[in-house]
Amino acid sequence: MNFDEIYGGETDLVKLDLHKPFIDGVLLSCSACRGTMRRIPEVIDCWVESASMPFAELHAPFENHELFEKRYPAQFVAEYIAQTRAWFYVSHVMGTILFDRAPFENVVTTGTILNEKGEKLSKSKKNYTDPSVILETHGADALRFYLMTSVVMKGENLFFVDREVEDVVKKVLNLVSNCASFYKQYEGRIELLDAPDTTHILDRWIAALLDETIEAITREMDLYDTMRSGRLLRDFIGDLSQWYLRRSRDRFKGENEEDKRAAMTMLRHVLLELSKLMAPFTPFIAEKIYQDLGGEKESVHLEAWPAAIGGAHTPRQDKILEEMKLARDIVTLALERRATTKIPVRQALALLTVKMKETLSDELKAIIADEVNVKEVSQLPAPSSQLSVELDTTLTPELIEEGIAREVIRRVNDLRKKAGLTIEDRIMIYALAGEESETILAALKRHEKDILEGTRAERIAYEAINNMETFEIGGGAVQLGMKKI
């Protein structure tokens, strides 16, 4: 159609509206047949032109063949579930008709977000929390991680629950932040090794677990499964915080300098690699951890995707993972047995007997004994693979005193925390107990060295100061206070 001829040379096409229903009123004379020209009544669905984008932008298949072959099909596309009957569908059909192949290799389809009651989100009903409020309260990382690890990334409906975003903060972001903060407490005070060392069983275990996690997350991310990948990441953070670091804390405070350096170096290595794994899920906290640890690149987002230390997971690593899992299963059973006896974990016991087919190493026995708080772990053979445990719950005066000492350490450290003291701050402990609490006084004096080491205190003074607090410990009362020196 020659618009110049139709409009007598007027080239301002803005005046011509080609959309329905306006175009229906445009009737033109045909110079060839002398008839009337009008709009063709059939209408092509708008999704046809939209879904033709992958090839239409290059005017394929009519030209740009070489460039088109380099770019087609796309490796990845993401869209809302409703597009399976619109853009996704039409693009697939058009690509198959023209080129006998789909225009994309991988698809991520997001589902629908509903409120906690399963209702569609409605501005007029105001039946959901404003996203800006969630971002302000919990941060972008928490919301992003919550969504990326939810069923909405599998094309399913998500019942959005605000408190589950808060759970991400508590169970993921706070845990990893605390691990990084713990490292920063000792940074500069413990010299690093040139490379991670795996002499200690806990270091061997966390290194193996990191390698396994890297491989598993990489495999799932290659499948564009952010839900599974993110949940693997969450599990690793929990293991790092609640097992490796908790079981390694005393190593950072101990007198074995080489072991201190090994623990410090391994923790730094794990946190740096973890920041790279976290980057797609929680970009802000990943960047903070990376910067705080002095990563080599300008940003964690410029780093290469992490790889296993040895390049690949090994049978030896599988063995240490299996052994540690067994140790943790034993701990779980023992703590459950403790709970039934109503004897607190801080109260030391004499013996834990484990009946099992496998043989526990001395390293694992030491970890189990420390976690369950028993003086000794013995092992008896079992005819089958069934695992069982027994606790000797007899409390001798010596065990009672040891339990009192551990409880005092906890109470004093709580006072340190309330006072905002750092790990470098030294204190003086003040303790008072009446005549009816002779057992407490005996425990304080007999275990004074352990108490001083466990609280970073210089000495215990058996006298009063201001603002002392009273605690019920070991069946008696004791007043405790502390002062920074």
C-alpha positions in Angstrom: 0.0 0.0 0.0 1.4 3.4 -1.0 0.4 5.8 1.7 1.6 8.8 -0.4 -1.0 8.0 -3.1 -3.8 7.4 -0.6 -3.2 10.5 1.4 -2.2 12.7 -1.5 1.5 13.1 -0.4 0.8 13.6 3.3 3.4 11.6 5.2 2.3 12.2 8.7 1.2 8.7 9.4 0.4 9.5 13.1 -3.0 10.6 11.8 -3.6 7.0 10.5 -4.6 4.6 13.3 -4.2 1.1 12.1 -5.8 -0.5 15.2 -9.3 -2.0 15.6 -11.9 -0.7 15.6 -10.6 2.5 13.9 -9.2 0.7 10.9 -12.6 -0.9 10.3 -13.9 2.6 9.2 -11.2 3.0 6.6 -12.4 2.1 3.1 -10.2 2.6 0.1 -10.9 2.4 -3.7 -9.0 -0.1 -5.7 -7.5 1.4 -8.8 -7.2 -2.0 -10.4 -10.7 -3.5 -10.0 -12.5 -0.3 -9.1 -13.8 -2.1 -6.0 -13.6 -1.1 -2.3 -10.7 -2.2 -0.2 -11.2 -2.9 3.5 -9.5 -4.6 6.4 -9.0 -8.4 6.1 -11.5 -9.8 8.7 -9.2 -12.6 10.0 -6.9 -11.6 12.9 -3.7 -13.3 13.8 -3.2 -13.8 17.6 -0.9 -11.1 19.0 1.2 -13.9 20.5 2.3 -15.0 17.0 4.4 -11.8 16.5 5.6 -11.8 20.1 6.6 -15.4 20.1 8.4 -14.9 16.7 10.9 -12.7 18.4 13.8 -15.3 18.5 13.9 -15.3 14.7 12.0 -12.3 13.6 14.5 -9.9 15.1 17.1 -11.3 12.6 14.5 -11.5 9.8 15.1 -15.3 9.7 14.7 -17.5 7.8 15.1 -14.9 5.0 18.5 -13.5 5.9 21.2 -13.4 8.5 21.5 -17.2 8.4 25.0 -17.5 9.9 24.2 -15.2 12.9 20.9 -16.9 13.4 22.5 -20.4 13.6 24.9 -19.1 16.3 22.1 -17.7 18.5 19.3 -20.2 17.9 17.9 -21.9 20.0 18.3 -20.0 23.3 19.8 -21.9 26.2 17.4 -20.6 28.7 14.0 -18.9 29.0 11.9 -18.1 32.1 8.2 -17.2 32.2 5.0 -17.4 34.2 3.0 -20.6 34.1 0.1 -19.0 32.1 2.5 -18.6 29.2 2.5 -22.3 28.6 -0.7 -21.7 26.6 0.5 -18.3 25.1 4.1 -17.3 24.5 5.7 -20.6 25.3 3.2 -22.5 23.2 3.2 -20.3 20.2 7.0 -19.9 20.2 7.4 -23.6 20.3 4.9 -24.1 17.4 6.5 -21.3 15.3 10.0 -22.6 15.8 8.9 -26.2 15.0 7.1 -25.1 11.8 9.9 -22.9 10.5 13.0 -24.7 11.8 11.9 -28.1 13.1 13.2 -27.4 16.6 12.1 -25.5 19.7 13.5 -22.0 20.1 14.8 -22.8 23.7 16.6 -25.6 25.3 15.7 -25.1 29.0 12.6 -23.6 30.6 12.0 -22.3 34.1 8.3 -21.7 34.7 7.1 -19.8 37.7 3.8 -20.5 39.4 1.3 -18.2 41.0 1.9 -16.5 44.4 -1.2 -16.6 46.6 -1.7 -15.3 50.1 -1.5 -17.5 53.2 -5.2 -18.5 52.8 -4.7 -19.5 49.2 -6.4 -16.4 47.8 -5.2 -14.5 44.7 -3.4 -11.3 45.7 -5.7 -8.3 45.3 -4.8 -4.6 45.7 -8.4 -3.7 46.4 -8.8 -6.4 49.1 -5.3 -5.7 50.5 -5.0 -9.3 51.4 -1.2 -9.4 51.4 1.7 -7.6 52.9 3.2 -4.9 50.7 6.5 -6.2 49.3 8.2 -3.0 50.3 7.4 -3.7 53.9 8.8 -7.2 53.6 12.0 -5.8 52.0 12.3 -3.2 54.7 11.7 -5.7 57.5 13.7 -8.7 56.3 15.8 -7.5 53.4 16.0 -8.4 49.7 18.2 -11.5 50.3 15.7 -13.2 52.6 12.8 -12.6 50.1 14.9 -13.7 47.2 16.1 -16.9 48.9 12.5 -17.7 50.1 11.1 -17.4 46.5 14.0 -19.2 44.8 13.8 -22.2 47.1 10.0 -22.4 47.0 7.6 -24.4 44.8 6.8 -21.3 42.8 10.1 -22.0 40.9 8.5 -25.4 39.8 5.4 -23.8 38.3 3.3 -24.5 41.3 1.2 -22.2 43.5 3.0 -20.7 46.5 1.0 -19.8 49.6 3.1 -16.9 50.6 3.7 -16.8 54.4 5.5 -13.8 55.8 6.9 -15.7 58.8 8.6 -18.1 56.5 10.6 -15.2 55.1 11.6 -14.4 58.7 12.6 -18.0 59.1 15.1 -17.5 56.2 16.7 -14.7 58.2 16.9 -16.9 61.3 17.9 -20.2 59.8 20.1 -19.1 56.9 21.2 -15.5 56.9 21.9 -15.2 60.6 23.7 -18.5 60.8 26.1 -17.7 58.0 26.6 -14.2 59.3 27.5 -15.6 62.8 30.0 -17.9 61.2 31.6 -15.0 59.4 31.5 -12.9 62.6 33.2 -15.7 64.5 36.0 -15.7 61.9 36.4 -11.9 62.2 36.8 -12.2 66.0 40.0 -14.2 65.5 41.3 -12.6 62.3 44.8 -11.2 62.9 45.1 -13.1 66.2 45.7 -16.5 64.5 48.1 -16.9 61.6 46.7 -18.6 58.5 48.3 -21.6 56.8 49.3 -21.3 53.1 46.5 -23.8 52.2 43.7 -25.7 54.0 44.9 -28.6 56.1 42.8 -31.7 56.6 44.6 -33.4 59.5 41.8 -32.8 62.0 38.7 -35.0 61.5 36.4 -32.0 61.6 38.4 -30.3 58.9 38.4 -33.4 56.7 34.6 -33.7 57.2 33.8 -30.1 56.4 36.1 -30.1 53.3 34.4 -33.3 52.1 30.9 -31.9 52.8 31.8 -28.7 50.9 33.0 -30.7 47.9 29.9 -32.8 47.9 27.7 -29.7 48.2 29.5 -27.9 45.4 29.0 -30.8 43.1 25.4 -31.3 44.1 24.5 -27.6 43.7 26.3 -27.4 40.4 24.4 -30.4 39.1 21.1 -29.0 40.1 21.9 -25.5 38.8 22.8 -27.0 35.5 19.3 -28.3 35.5 18.0 -24.8 36.4 16.6 -26.2 39.7 17.0 -23.3 42.1 14.6 -24.9 44.6 16.7 -28.0 45.1 20.0 -26.0 44.9 19.0 -23.5 47.5 17.8 -26.1 49.9 21.2 -27.9 49.6 22.8 -24.6 50.3 20.6 -24.1 53.4 21.5 -27.6 54.7 25.2 -26.9 54.3 25.0 -23.6 56.2 23.2 -25.4 59.0 25.9 -28.1 59.2 28.7 -25.5 59.1 27.2 -23.5 61.9 25.6 -26.1 64.1 28.2 -28.9 63.8 31.6 -27.9 62.4 31.9 -24.5 64.0 30.2 -25.4 67.3 32.5 -28.5 67.6 35.5 -26.5 66.6 35.1 -23.4 68.9 37.5 -24.8 71.5 40.2 -25.3 68.9 40.3 -21.5 68.3 40.8 -21.0 72.1 43.2 -23.9 72.7 47.0 -24.0 73.2 47.7 -26.1 70.0 48.9 -23.4 67.6 49.1 -25.6 64.6 45.5 -26.8 65.1 44.4 -23.2 65.6 45.9 -22.2 62.3 44.4 -25.3 60.6 40.9 -24.4 61.9 41.2 -20.8 61.0 42.4 -21.5 57.5 39.7 -24.1 56.8 37.0 -21.8 58.1 38.2 -19.0 55.8 38.3 -21.3 52.8 34.8 -22.7 53.5 33.3 -19.2 53.9 34.9 -17.9 50.7 33.7 -20.8 48.7 30.3 -20.6 50.4 30.0 -16.9 49.4 30.4 -17.9 45.8 27.7 -20.5 46.1 25.4 -18.0 47.8 25.9 -15.3 45.2 23.0 -16.2 42.9 20.7 -16.7 45.9 21.6 -14.0 48.4 23.8 -11.5 46.5 24.1 -8.9 49.2 25.2 -11.0 52.1 27.4 -13.1 49.8 29.2 -9.9 48.8 29.6 -8.7 52.4 31.2 -12.0 53.5 33.5 -12.0 50.5 34.6 -8.5 51.1 35.1 -9.0 54.8 37.3 -12.0 54.1 39.4 -10.2 51.6 38.5 -12.1 48.4 40.9 -11.7 45.5 38.4 -10.2 43.0 36.8 -6.8 43.2 33.5 -8.6 43.8 32.2 -12.1 44.5 30.1 -11.7 41.4 33.2 -11.6 39.3 34.5 -14.9 40.7 34.4 -18.2 38.9 31.9 -20.8 40.1 33.6 -22.8 42.8 35.0 -26.3 42.3 35.9 -29.1 44.7 39.3 -28.9 46.3 40.5 -32.1 44.7 38.6 -31.5 41.5 36.2 -34.3 42.2 34.5 -36.1 45.1 36.5 -39.1 46.2 35.6 -42.5 48.0 37.8 -41.3 50.9 35.5 -38.2 51.3 32.4 -40.4 51.1 33.8 -42.5 54.0 34.4 -39.5 56.3 30.9 -38.3 55.5 29.4 -41.6 56.3 31.4 -41.9 59.6 30.4 -38.4 60.7 26.8 -39.1 59.9 27.0 -42.2 62.1 28.5 -40.2 64.9 25.8 -37.6 64.7 23.1 -40.3 64.7 24.7 -41.7 67.9 24.7 -38.2 69.4 21.0 -37.7 68.5 20.0 -41.0 70.2 22.1 -40.3 73.3 20.6 -36.8 73.7 17.1 -38.3 73.3 18.0 -40.7 76.0 19.3 -37.8 78.2 16.0 -36.0 77.7 14.0 -38.9 79.0 16.1 -38.9 82.2 15.7 -35.1 82.6 19.4 -34.7 83.2 20.6 -31.5 81.5 23.4 -31.8 78.9 25.7 -29.6 81.0 25.7 -32.2 83.7 28.6 -34.6 82.9 27.9 -38.3 82.9 30.4 -41.2 83.3 29.7 -43.5 80.4 27.9 -43.8 77.0 27.7 -47.4 75.6 27.1 -47.7 71.9 26.0 -51.0 70.4 26.6 -51.2 66.7 28.2 -53.3 64.0 30.7 -50.7 62.7 33.8 -49.6 64.6 34.2 -46.1 65.9 37.6 -44.4 65.6 39.0 -42.7 68.7 38.5 -39.3 66.9 34.8 -39.9 66.5 34.5 -41.2 70.1 36.1 -37.9 71.4 33.6 -35.9 69.4 30.6 -37.9 70.6 31.8 -37.8 74.2 32.2 -34.0 74.1 28.8 -33.4 72.4 26.9 -35.7 74.8 29.1 -34.6 77.7 30.2 -38.0 79.0 33.6 -39.0 80.3 33.9 -42.1 78.2 32.3 -43.7 75.1 32.6 -47.5 75.0 31.5 -49.8 72.1 29.9 -53.2 72.1 29.4 -55.3 69.0 25.8 -55.7 67.7 24.7 -58.7 65.6 22.9 -56.5 63.1 23.2 -53.0 61.7 20.7 -51.7 64.3 22.2 -48.9 66.4 21.4 -48.5 70.1 22.9 -46.5 73.0 22.8 -46.7 76.8 23.8 -44.0 79.3 25.1 -44.5 82.8 23.1 -41.9 84.7 24.8 -42.4 88.1 25.8 -39.0 89.4 28.9 -39.1 91.6 29.9 -36.0 93.6 32.8 -35.4 91.1 30.4 -35.4 88.2 27.9 -33.1 90.0 30.7 -30.6 90.6 31.8 -30.7 87.0 28.2 -30.0 85.9 28.0 -27.0 88.2 31.2 -25.7 86.8 29.9 -25.9 83.2 26.7 -24.1 84.3 28.7 -21.3 85.9 30.7 -20.9 82.7 27.5 -20.5 80.7 26.0 -18.0 83.2 29.2 -15.9 83.2 29.4 -15.9 79.5 25.8 -14.7 79.4 26.8 -11.8 81.6 29.7 -11.0 79.2 27.3 -11.0 76.3 24.9 -8.7 78.1 27.7 -6.3 78.8 28.7 -6.2 75.2 32.2 -7.6 75.8 34.4 -8.9 72.9 36.5 -12.1 72.9 39.6 -10.0 73.7 38.1 -8.5 76.9 39.4 -10.0 80.1 37.2 -10.1 83.2 37.2 -10.7 87.0 34.5 -13.1 88.3 32.7 -12.4 91.6 30.9 -15.3 93.3 28.9 -15.6 96.5 27.2 -18.7 97.9 25.6 -19.4 101.3 26.5 -22.2 103.6 23.7 -24.3 102.1 25.5 -24.1 98.8 28.8 -25.7 99.8 28.7 -28.0 96.8 28.7 -24.9 94.5 31.7 -23.3 96.3 33.6 -26.6 96.1 32.9 -26.9 92.4 34.1 -23.3 91.8 37.3 -23.9 93.6 38.0 -27.4 92.2 37.3 -26.4 88.6 38.6 -22.8 88.8 41.1 -23.3 86.0 38.4 -24.6 83.6 36.0 -21.7 84.6 38.7 -19.1 84.0 39.6 -20.6 80.6 36.0 -20.9 79.6 35.1 -17.3 80.5 38.4 -15.5 79.6 38.7 -14.4 83.2 41.8 -13.6 85.3 40.5 -14.9 88.6 37.5 -15.5 90.8 36.9 -13.3 93.8 34.5 -14.6 96.5 33.1 -11.2 97.4 30.2 -8.9 96.4 30.0 -6.2 93.8 27.1 -4.2 92.5 24.5 -5.7 90.1 25.2 -9.4 90.9 22.6 -11.9 89.7 21.3 -14.9 91.5 21.2 -18.3 89.7 19.8 -21.7 90.8 22.6 -24.2 90.0 23.0 -27.7 91.2 20.2 -27.5 93.7 21.5 -24.4 95.4 21.8 -20.6 94.8 24.8 -18.7 93.7 25.3 -15.0 93.1 27.5 -14.2 90.1 28.9 -10.9 88.8 31.8 -9.8 86.6 33.8 -6.8 85.8 36.0 -5.9 82.8 39.7 -5.4 83.7 
